[in-house]
């Protein structure tokens, strides 16, 4: 408790709590935005880099997502050991510099390398950002703060396509990266005013196990991401996925023998934390698949432009923010399991409604808009409740570590969801609505499966 009280002294100031929430939300917005915003710039990128193949250009997205997923868990551990503010500042600076390098890239190799650096920065920002929020916010206000933080993340994921479309339309693809410069500098300047946290005094995690964990997660995510393009039976994909699982298993075995393990196995003995990670994995798979398939459906089946499709899904972004804030403000610790279940079921029901009601005829106001708003509410409620339930199960000195693990499972789930989407669509004509409707049905099933883990969350939080 002495450490928590030391951490709470700056948190006693409402100004410090607000500043921490502001910079953490801004950094999270940038990190999540950059997982989706680049998709919309693909056609513009192909126009500038005419010699690059489509498979080469996909690395612009893959380099970021794979590195981001691979390092999240590691970054959370490092943040709790060396100090969340220190890692947050350095990670934000790296992310901003990498964004500028991406914006001025003269070729695809330079752009891919800069995007990988962005992934490193983003992986450091996310767990340390939430760690800062929890550190500077009094316990009684943490749920509300996590709700706001979750709302920003939900909005970033959904607003990315429309914001990206607008930027590309007006200023070209380079603006998608260069817009991060003023925002990143502002975040660094404001966060420097926060009181730094005292390092926990724990050792840095075992380097061999840490490397095995990062390479293992990266290998699995990369293999799953490339499965459709390279073929699920190809030697490269099988080597990446099997090799990735072997490395993760090696990290687990090494963690049993180390005083400072790469994976804190005792976290997984906490039933609430373990159950929230299961829900995070399943819900992440459904959500990321839904966000991408919605845009593809509007573009390919209803003939919307990229910008119009992005604007069409924006109402869902705002309702997701609303759902996150309501859960953060109104749902107590003992009822987080109900919010996870309710949000997941609501989102699953809207996906099922899309499967049953959508077709080639455009019905935006009558069908798409109300479904999208309800789906957004479910997304915001479920994600925030999952984060609140997980952080409530963590000791203060493990805030960043636990957050990093939680975000890792969501990213892995997202990679699996996108892979499932690609596998389903590959079996159908791109202009045939059948494939997209089957994806929506799969999203419904995945979301309901996420709700099925809530009895284990309830058993420890009621």
N, C-alpha and C positions, 0 to 999 in steps of 0.2 A: 504493500500500500504506500510505502514511503515514496517509491518512484512515481506512482500515479499522482500523488499529491504534488510532487515536484513538478510534474508535467502539467498539473492543473493550475498552478499559479499563474502562468500566462493565460491559461484558458479562462481564468476568472474574469478577464476583461472581455466584455461583449465585442469590443472593437477587434481584438485579436481573433476571436472566434469567427467574426464576419469576414475578416481579411483572409483567414485560412480557408474558409468555405469558398470565397470568391476566386482565389488563385487556384484552388484544387478543382473547382468547377471549370474554370477556363482551360486548365491543362487537360482535363479529361475530355472536354469538348474537342480540343484539337486532336488528341490521340485517337478518339473514336471516329471523328470526322474523317481522318486520313485513312481509315480502313475502307470507307465507302466512296469518298468524293472522287477518287481517281478513276473509278469505273466509268464515269460519265465522260471523261476526257479522252477515252480510247480513240475515237475517230479523229480527233484533233491531233493526237500523238502520231497516228499513222500518216497523217498529212505532212507532218514535219520530218518524221524519220521513215522515209519511203523505202529505204533499203532493209529495214527491220521486218522480220516476219511477225505474224500475230503471236506465235508462241514465245518469241523473244520479248514482245511487249507485255505479255502476261506476267513476266518477271517483275515489272514495275509494281504490280499489286502483290505478287507472291513474296517478294523479298521483304516487304514490310510486315505482312501478316505472319509469316513463318518466324522471323526474328522476334517479333513482338510476343507471340505465343511462347516461344522457347525460353525467353528470359524473364517472363513475369514472375514466376515462382522464385527464381534466384534473386531478382531485384528486391522482392519483398523481404527476404532474409537479410540482404545487405542493408536495406533501409533501417531495419530494427537494430542492427549491430552498430553501424557508423553514425546513425542519426538521420531522421526522415527529411529534415530541412536541407541538410547537406546534399543528400542524394537527389532531392527534388530540384534544387538549384542547378546542379551540374547536368542533370538529365534534361531539364528544360532548355538550358543553353545548347546542349548537343542537338536536341530536336530542332531548335530554331536554326542553328548553323546548317544542319542537314537539309532543312526546308529550303534555305537560300541556295545551297548547292544543287538541289533538285530543280529549282526554278531557273537556274542558269546552266543546266546540263547541256552539253554540246553533242551528246550521243547517248545511245541506249545504255552502254556499259556504265557510264558515269551516273546516269539517272538511277539505274538499278542499285549501284553502290550507295548512292546518297539515300535512297529509300531504305536500304538495310540499316544505315546509320540512324535514320528516323525511327525505325523499329526499336533499336537499342534505347534511344532516348525515351520513346513512348513507354517501353517496358519499365523504365525507372520512374517515370512520372506517375503512373497510375497507382501503384500500391503506396508510394510515399505520399501522394496527394491525399488519399483517404486517411492514411496514418496521421498526417498533419491535422486534418479536420477532427478526427477523433481525439487527438492529443489536446487541441486547443478548445474543444467544446465540452462543457460540463456534462456529466453522464445523463442528466435529466433532459438535455437538449439534443443528444446524439441522434436519436431516431429522426427528428425533424431535419437535422443536417444531412443525414444519409439520404433522406427523401429528396431534398433539393439536389444533392450530388447525383442521385440516380435519375432525377428528372432531366438534368443536363445531358447525361450520357444517353438516355433514351432519345432525346431530341436530336442529338448529334447524329445518331445512327440513321434516323429517319429523314432529317433535313439535308443530309449530305448530298443526295442526288439532285435536289432542287437548287441548293446553293452552288454545287459544282456546275450544274447546267447553266446557271446564270453567269457565273464567273467565266466559264469557257466561251459562252456566247458573246460576252462583251469584251473580254481581255485575252482570251486564249488560254491554253492549258497551263502555261507557266504561272498564271495568277492563282491557280489552285494551291500552289506551294508558297508563293511569295506573300500571300495574305497572312501566313503564319508569322512573318517577321515582326510586324508591329505588335501583334497579340503576344507573341513569345517574350519580347522585350518588356512589355508592360507587366507580364506575369512575374518575370525575374525581378523587376524593380520593386514590385509590391511585396513579393514573398521575402525579399531581403530584410524587410522591416519586422518580420515575425521573430519572436524569441526562439532560438534554436533549442532543440530537445537534447537532453543528455544521452549519449550513447548507452545502450543497455549493459555494456561491459561483457557481453557474451562474445565468444570467438566467431570469426568468420567461418562459414560452413566449409566442410571438407572439400578441397578443390577438385579432387578426382571425382567424387560423387556428384558435385555440382556440374562439372563439365559433362559427365555422363547423362545427368538429368536434362540439361539444356539441349544437348545433341539428340537425345532420345525423343523429347517432345517435338523438337524441330523436325526430326526425321519423320515421325508419324504424321504431323500436320502437313509437311511437304508432300509426302507420299499420297495422302488422302486428297490433297488439293490437285495433284497432277494425275490422279487415277484415270479420269475420263479421257484426258488428252493422250496419255501414254499407253492406256490400256491396263485394266485391272490385273491382267495376267502377265504383264510385262515384267521382266527381271528387275528393272530399275524400281518400279513401284513396290514390288514384293520385298526387295532388299531394303528400301527405305522404311516401310511399315514394320517388317519383322525386325530389322536392325534397330529401329527406334524403340520397339517394345523390349528388346533384349537390353538395351542401354538403360531404359527406365527401371527394369527389373534389377540390373546391376547396381543402380543408384539406391534402390530400396534395400538390397542386401548389404551394401556398404554402410547405409545409414543405421543399420542395427548395431554396428560395431564402433561407431564414432561418437566421441563426446560432443562434437559439433557437427551433426549430420547434415547432409544436403537436403533431406526430407525429414521434417519433424514428425515422426510417426505417431507420437502421442496426440497430435492434433486430430488424427483420424480415429482415435479411440473415443473422441467426443462425438456422441451420436448425432447431436444437432448439427455440428460442423460437417460431419460426413454426409448427412442427409441433404443439407443445403447444397453441397457440391454435386450430389447426384441430380438434384433439381436444376442446378445451374447448367450442368452438361446437357440434359435433355431439353431444357427450355431454350438454351443457346442454339441448339441444332434446329429447333422449330422456328425460332425468331429470325435468325440470319437467313435461313432458306426462304422464309416468308417475305422478308424485306427485298431480297433480290428477285424472287419470282414475281412479286407484284409489279415491279418496274418492267420486267421482261414481258409480262402479260399485256400491260398497257401499251407497250411499244410495238410488240409483234402482232397481237390479236386485235387490239382496238385502234392501232395506227397512230398513237400519240407520239409526238416528238419527245426526245430525251428530257427537254426542259418542261414540257407540259406534263409528262409522266411524273417527274419529280415534284411538281406543284400539286399534282393530284393526290399524292400520298402525304403531303405536308400536314393536313388536318389531323392525321393519325399521330404525328409527332407531337403536336400540342396536347392532344388528349392523353398521350403517354406521359407527358410532363405533369398533367393534372393528376393522373392516377398515382404517380410517384409521390407527389406532394401530399395528396390526401392520405395515403398510407403512412407517410412519414409523420404527419401531424395527428392523425386520428386513431391509428391502430397501435395498441399497447404491445409490450413484449410478449405477453401470454397469448396474443392473437395473431402473431406474425404467420404462424402456420396456416391460419385461415385465409390470410391475404395471399400467400403463395398459392394455396389451392384455388381460391376464388379467381385470382388473376389468371392463373394457368387455364382453368376451365373456361373462363370467359374468352380468352384468346383462342383456345381450341374450338369453341363454339363458332366464333367468327370465321375461322379457317374452314370449318365444316360448311358454314353458310355460303362461303365463296365457292366451294366445290359443288354445292347443290344449285346455286342461283345464277352464277356467272356463265356467260357464253359469248358468242361472237357479236351479239347485239350490244351496243353501248348503252349502259344504264348507270351512269355515274351518280347522279343525284338520288335516284330511287334505290339503288342497291349498293354501289361501291362506297359512297360517302358515309352512310350510317354504319356499314360494316367496318370500314376503316377506323372510324372514331371509337367504336366499341373495342376493336382489336387493340388500338393504342392504349386505351384505359387498362386493358388486361396486361399488356406488356409493362407499362409503368408500374402497376400495382405488384406484379409478380417479381420483377427485377429488384425493386426496392425492398420488398419483404424478404427476399432471399438474402440480400446484403445485410439487412438489419438483424435477421436471425443468426447469420454467420458471425457478425461482429459482436453480437451479444454473448456468443459462446467463447470469445477470445479474451485472454488476459491482455492488459494494456501494452505490455512490452512485445506483444505478438500481433498487434494491429496490422502492420504492413505485411508481415509474413502470411497471415491468414488471408488478407485481401489478395495478395499475389496468387495464392493457390486457387482462390475462388474465381478470379478472373481467368486463370489458366484453364480451368475446367470449362468455363464458358467459351473461350476461344477454340478449344479442342472440339467442343460441341458444335460451334459454328462451322468449323472446317468439315466435320462429318455431315452436317446439314447441307452445306453447299455441294459436297460430293454426291450426296443422295439426290439432290436437285438435278445435277448434271447427268447422273446415271438415268434418271427418269426421262428427262427431256431428250436424251440421246436416242431413245427408242421411238420418238415421234417426230413428225415434221415440225420445224420451228414455227410454222404458221398455223399449226393445228392446236386448238385450245385444250385438247384432251390431256396432253402432257402437263400443262400448267395446272389444270384442275386436279390431277393426281398428286402433284406436289402439295397443293393446298390441303388435300386429304391427309397426306403424310405429316404435314405440319400440325394438323388437328390431333393426330394420334400421338405425336411426340409431346405436344403440350399437355395432353391429358396424362401421359406417362410421367411428366414432371410433377403433376399434382399428386400422383400416387405415392411419392416419397414423403408427403407431408405428415403422415401419422408418426414417423420417426422424429420429425421436427417438433411436433406437438408434445411428444412424450417427455421432452426435456425442457420445454419452454412454458408449459401451462402452470 
